[in-house]
Amino acid sequence: MKLSRRNFLELTFSSGVLALYNNQIFANSIFNNKKKILILIELRGGNDGLNTIIPYKNSTYFSQRPNIAINNFLILNSELALNSMMKSLIPLWEENKLTFALGLGWPNPNRSHFMAMDQWSTGSESGIGKGWLSKISDYINNEKYLLSLGPTSSNAVEGAKVNSLHLIGKENNLFSNSSYQNKNILNNRKALKKFLEIDQFSTNQINDLKMKIKKLPYNIKLPKGKLSKQTSTALKIINTESPPSFIQMELSGFDTHQNQINRQNKLLKELSENISILKRGAEKFKKNIDLNIVVTSEFGRRLKENGSKGSDHGSASVAIIIGDAFKEKFIGEYPNLNNLDSRGDLIPNISPSYLYGYIQNRIWS
């Protein structure tokens, strides 16, 4: 069948299936010598999409948010603007390497952080199953581990045919001596044995990376903030001879029930600066690398501000996609601010599973 946006959307909403393509979709990859890398940055807490991509001509937006509406913005088109704290992304926008996914969410949104994170990380509304990066990894027959750099990790990298490598609490081992002492496994302690096997794998891979990692070039200037350490590690690993195809990172603090303007603006500035450094840094390595980045969050925020100059858990939000293959300025439609659900939340028009299929199609086709 012809895979139009309409029938793709219908299929992903109804079945939650991630990959609906035939095997021919990857035929061109054989002739593309570039190493394809996808970095997932997860925004913990529920990023407010309304204050990320601003409907600057919409009176409802300003009337419902008298204290937290964004008045300083960078115009993208006749209706939408980018939060000015994200100005680091404008060069990528002008180079047609930046796409915003609008109206993104589940048809029946869950506003629990934990359940919502499971839904987004698996690409399934049930929140059960393989991680969405693991599904793509298996589909393209990836033979390298999936790497997690985030302090809490993510189910997005779990369940693949290959192992996932977590550097949580072990980052310093990349730059110091470490050894692994195997413990005596008691009979019938299968869980303990599995745990030690995973730890052994992680230690072996870290020791291997230690031999390959180099300092970053002097002309790569890392931004300030807590995400910078993950960015630095990611770039050092990308600069090795055989980097992994999938890397997970995360930035927390987006649960902005109070004092939203200052908190979110600071985080969006940090996020955009790190995105820029990741993309430009990979280009400076002068390697045959096709680096792609996707930024998601477990849900958006409610349209109407609360009484604490913040916003509460909502539904539809935005995702940010960076890469040479992403030429569309927008996918999806901005939610109608005058047509809310029964709880006063935005109504999504594209699902996370559609987004993941779109990303897979663009990078590995």
N, C-alpha and C positions, 0 to 999 in steps of 0.2 A: 504494500500500500504506500501511497505517497505520504511522506511524513510532514504534513503541514503543521504550522503552529497550533491551529485549532484542534486537529485530532490528537496531536501530541499532548496538549493541555488536558483534553478529555481523558486520555488514557492514564496520564500520571495522577490526575485527581481520583480516578476511579480505582486504579489498581495499585498505585504506589510503585510500579515497576520502574527501575532506574534506567536500564539499557534496553531500548526497544528497536535497536538497529540490527540490520543483518551484518554478516561478517565483512562485507565489502567496504563498510565505513572506514576500516582501518587500512585499506589497501595502500593509500598514498603514504602512510607512515613509513613504509619500507624504503621509499625514495627520499625521505626527508632525513638528512643526516644530523639535524639539530637534536640535542638532548632536551627532551621536554620535561619541565619541572613545574609542579603545581604546589603552591603554598596556600594553605588555608589559615586565615586569621579569624579566630572566633572572638566576638565581643561579648564578654560575660556580663549578664545583668539585664539585657534587653535594651538595645540602642534605640533612641528616639529618631525614627526615620524622618518625621516631620521637620525636625530641626537640623537634619543632615542635608536633605534636599528640600528646599523651602518653596512653597507655592506663593511667591511674593506678591502676586496680584489678587490673591484670594482673601476677601474680607472676612470669611468665616474663620480662617486660620488665625487672624489677628484678634478677632472678637472673642474666640474661645481661649486664647492664650495671652491675656493682657500683660502678664508679667514675664512670660518665658518665650514669647515669639522672638525670632531672630530678625533683627533689622539691618545687620551688616552682612551682606552676602555678595556673591560673585555670580552674575547672570549667565545662565547656560543657554536659555532660549526665551521665547516670548512669555512663558509661564513659570518656569522653574529656575531656581538658583541654588548655588552651592554655598554652604556655610563658609564664611570668609576665613575661618580658622583652618580650612582645608586647602588653602591656596597652593600648597606643594603639589597638588594633583593637577592643577591647570595645565602645565606643560604636557602631561600625558593625555589630557582631554584634547588639546590642540593637535596632538600627533595621532589621534584616532586609536589610542591604546587603552581607552577607559570607557567602560559601559556601566550604567546604573540599572539594576533590576528594580522596578517599581511595583508597589502593591503586592509584595511577596509575603505569603503566609499560608497556613492551612485553612481549608474551608470550615473546619470546626476547631478553632484555636484553643490550645491549653495554656493557661496563664501561670502554671507552676513552672518555676525555673528548671527543676530536675526533669520533669516529664518533657517539657519543651526542648531541652537540650538533647534528650534521647531521640525525639522525633527528628530534629534537624541533623543530628550526627548520623542517623541511619537512613535518612531520606524516606522514612516510613511514618505514617500517621500513628501507627501503633507504638512506635519507639522501640521495636524489637527487630533484631536481625543484624547483619553485617553493617559496618560503617560504610558510608557512601564512598569514601576514598578507597576503601578495601574492595568494594564492588568494581570500581573502575580498574583498580590494580589487577584483580583477577581477570577481568575482561580483556585487558591488553597483554596478559601473560607477563606481568612485571615480575622480575626475579630478584629485585632488591628490597630490603626491608622498608617499611613505612616509618618515618621518623617523627616523633613528638617532642617538641621543645617547650610546650606550655607547662606551667607549674602544676596544673590539675589534669593534664592530658585530655584525651577526647575519644569517645567511642567511634569517631569517624575513621580512625586508623585501625580499628579492631576487627578481627574475623577474616582477614585475608589468608590466602594460601601461604603467603610468606609471613615472616614474623614482623611485629612492630617493635621499634626501639624507642625507649623512653629515657631521655636524659634528665628526668626530674630528680633533683638532688645529686646527680652524678656529673653535672657539667664541669666541676672542678677537676674531675678525673681526666678530662681531656688534656689538662695542662700540668698534671702531677703524676707521680708514680702510683700505680695501683696493682694489686694482685688479687687473685681469686683462690680461696681455699675451699675445696669441695668438702661438704659435711657428710658424715656417715648417715645414710638414709635408712631409717627404720623400716622394717617389713610392713607392707600394706599402707605406707604413708604416701599414697599416690599424689595427693594435693601438694604435699611438701616437696616431693620429687619434682613435680611440674614447676613449682615456684623456683626451685634452685636451678632447673634447666633454663628457665627464662632469664634468671639473674646471670647465669653463666654466659648465655648468648649476649646479653647486654654488655657484660664486662669484656667479652672477647671483641665485640664490635667497637667499643670505646677504645680499647687498646689499639685496635687497628686504625681507628681515626687519628689517634695520637701521633702515629707515624706519618700521617698524610697531611694534617692540617698545618697551614702556614699563617703568618700574620697577614692582616688585610693590607692592601696597598695604602700608601700614605695619603693618597688623594680621595680616599673614602672616609668622610667625616660622619661619625655616628651621632644621631640626635640624642638629646637628654631624655630621661624617663625610663620606666621599668621595662618597656618593650625592647629597648635598645640592646639589652643583653641577648635576647633571643635573635634579634636581627643580626648581630655580630656573629653568633654561632652559626646561623643559617648560611650567611655569606661565606664563612670559612669552609663549611662543608660543601657548599656549591662549588667552591674553587678547587676541590679535589678532583682527581682523575675520574672517579666514578661516583658521583653524587646520587642520592636517592631521588626517585621521581615524585615522591609525595612527602611534604613537610607540614606539620601542624604547629601553629603558634596561637597565642591568646593574649587578650588584654582585658582586664577586669575593671569594674567600677561604673558600669553603665546603668545600674539600678537607681536611677535618679529621681527618687521620691521627693527629695528636698534639694534646694539650691542648685537646680538643674543647669542653669545657664553657665555658671563658672565651671562646674564639674564636667559637663559634657564637652564644652568648648575646649577645655584643656586636653581631654582625652582625644578628641577628634584631631587636634593639632598634632599630638604625639603620633597618632595612627597614620595620618597622611605623610608626615615626615619620614616615618619608617618605611611606608610603602614606596616612596620615592627613592630612598636609599637602597632598598632591596632591588628594585628594577634597574636603577642606574648603576649600582654596584656590580650586578651581574653583567651588565654591558661593558663595564670597564675591564672585566677579566679577559675580554677579547677571546672568549671561548665560543664554541658552537652551542650556545645555550638558549633555549626558548623558555624564559621564565614567565610564569603566569601566577597571578595572585587573586584569590577570592576572599571577600570579607563578609561574614554573616553574623547574625545575632539570633538568640532563641525566640524573640518576639519584639514587636515595637511597643509604642506607648499610646496611651489614650489621647484623643484629640483635646479634650477639655483639661486644662491644668487643674491641679489639686490646690488645697489651701496652704501648702508649704512651699510654694514657688517651684513645684516639681510636677511630675506626671506619673501616673500609675500604669500598671501592666496593661498592655493592649494587644493588638493583633498584627495587622499588616505593617511591614516596614520596607527597608531598602537593603540591597546587597551591592557591593562594589566589586567589579571585575576588571582586572588589569592584564593586558597581554597583547602581543602583536596581532593575534587572530581575532580580537574583539573590536570590530569596526562600528557596530551599532552604538549610537549614543545612549539609547534606552531600550530596554525590553519590558514588556508589561505596561500597564497604565497607572497613572497616579490615582490613588483612591479618591472617590467622590466624598468630599467633606460634608456634604449635605445629605448623604445617604449612608447612615451608620447602622450597625446591627443593634439588637435589643439591649445590649449593654453599653451602647454609646461608643463602640469601637469601629475602626476602619474595616472595610470589607476587602479581603485580598482578591486578586484576579489571576495570579500565577502561584503555583505551589513550589516548595523547595525541591521536590523531585523533578519538576520541569526544569528548574534552574540547573540542577546537577546534570541532567541530560544535555542541556544546552552547552554547558561547559565541556563535557566530555566530547560532544560532537565537534566543537570548535577546535579543541586542542589536538585530539587524536583522529583527525580525518584528513 
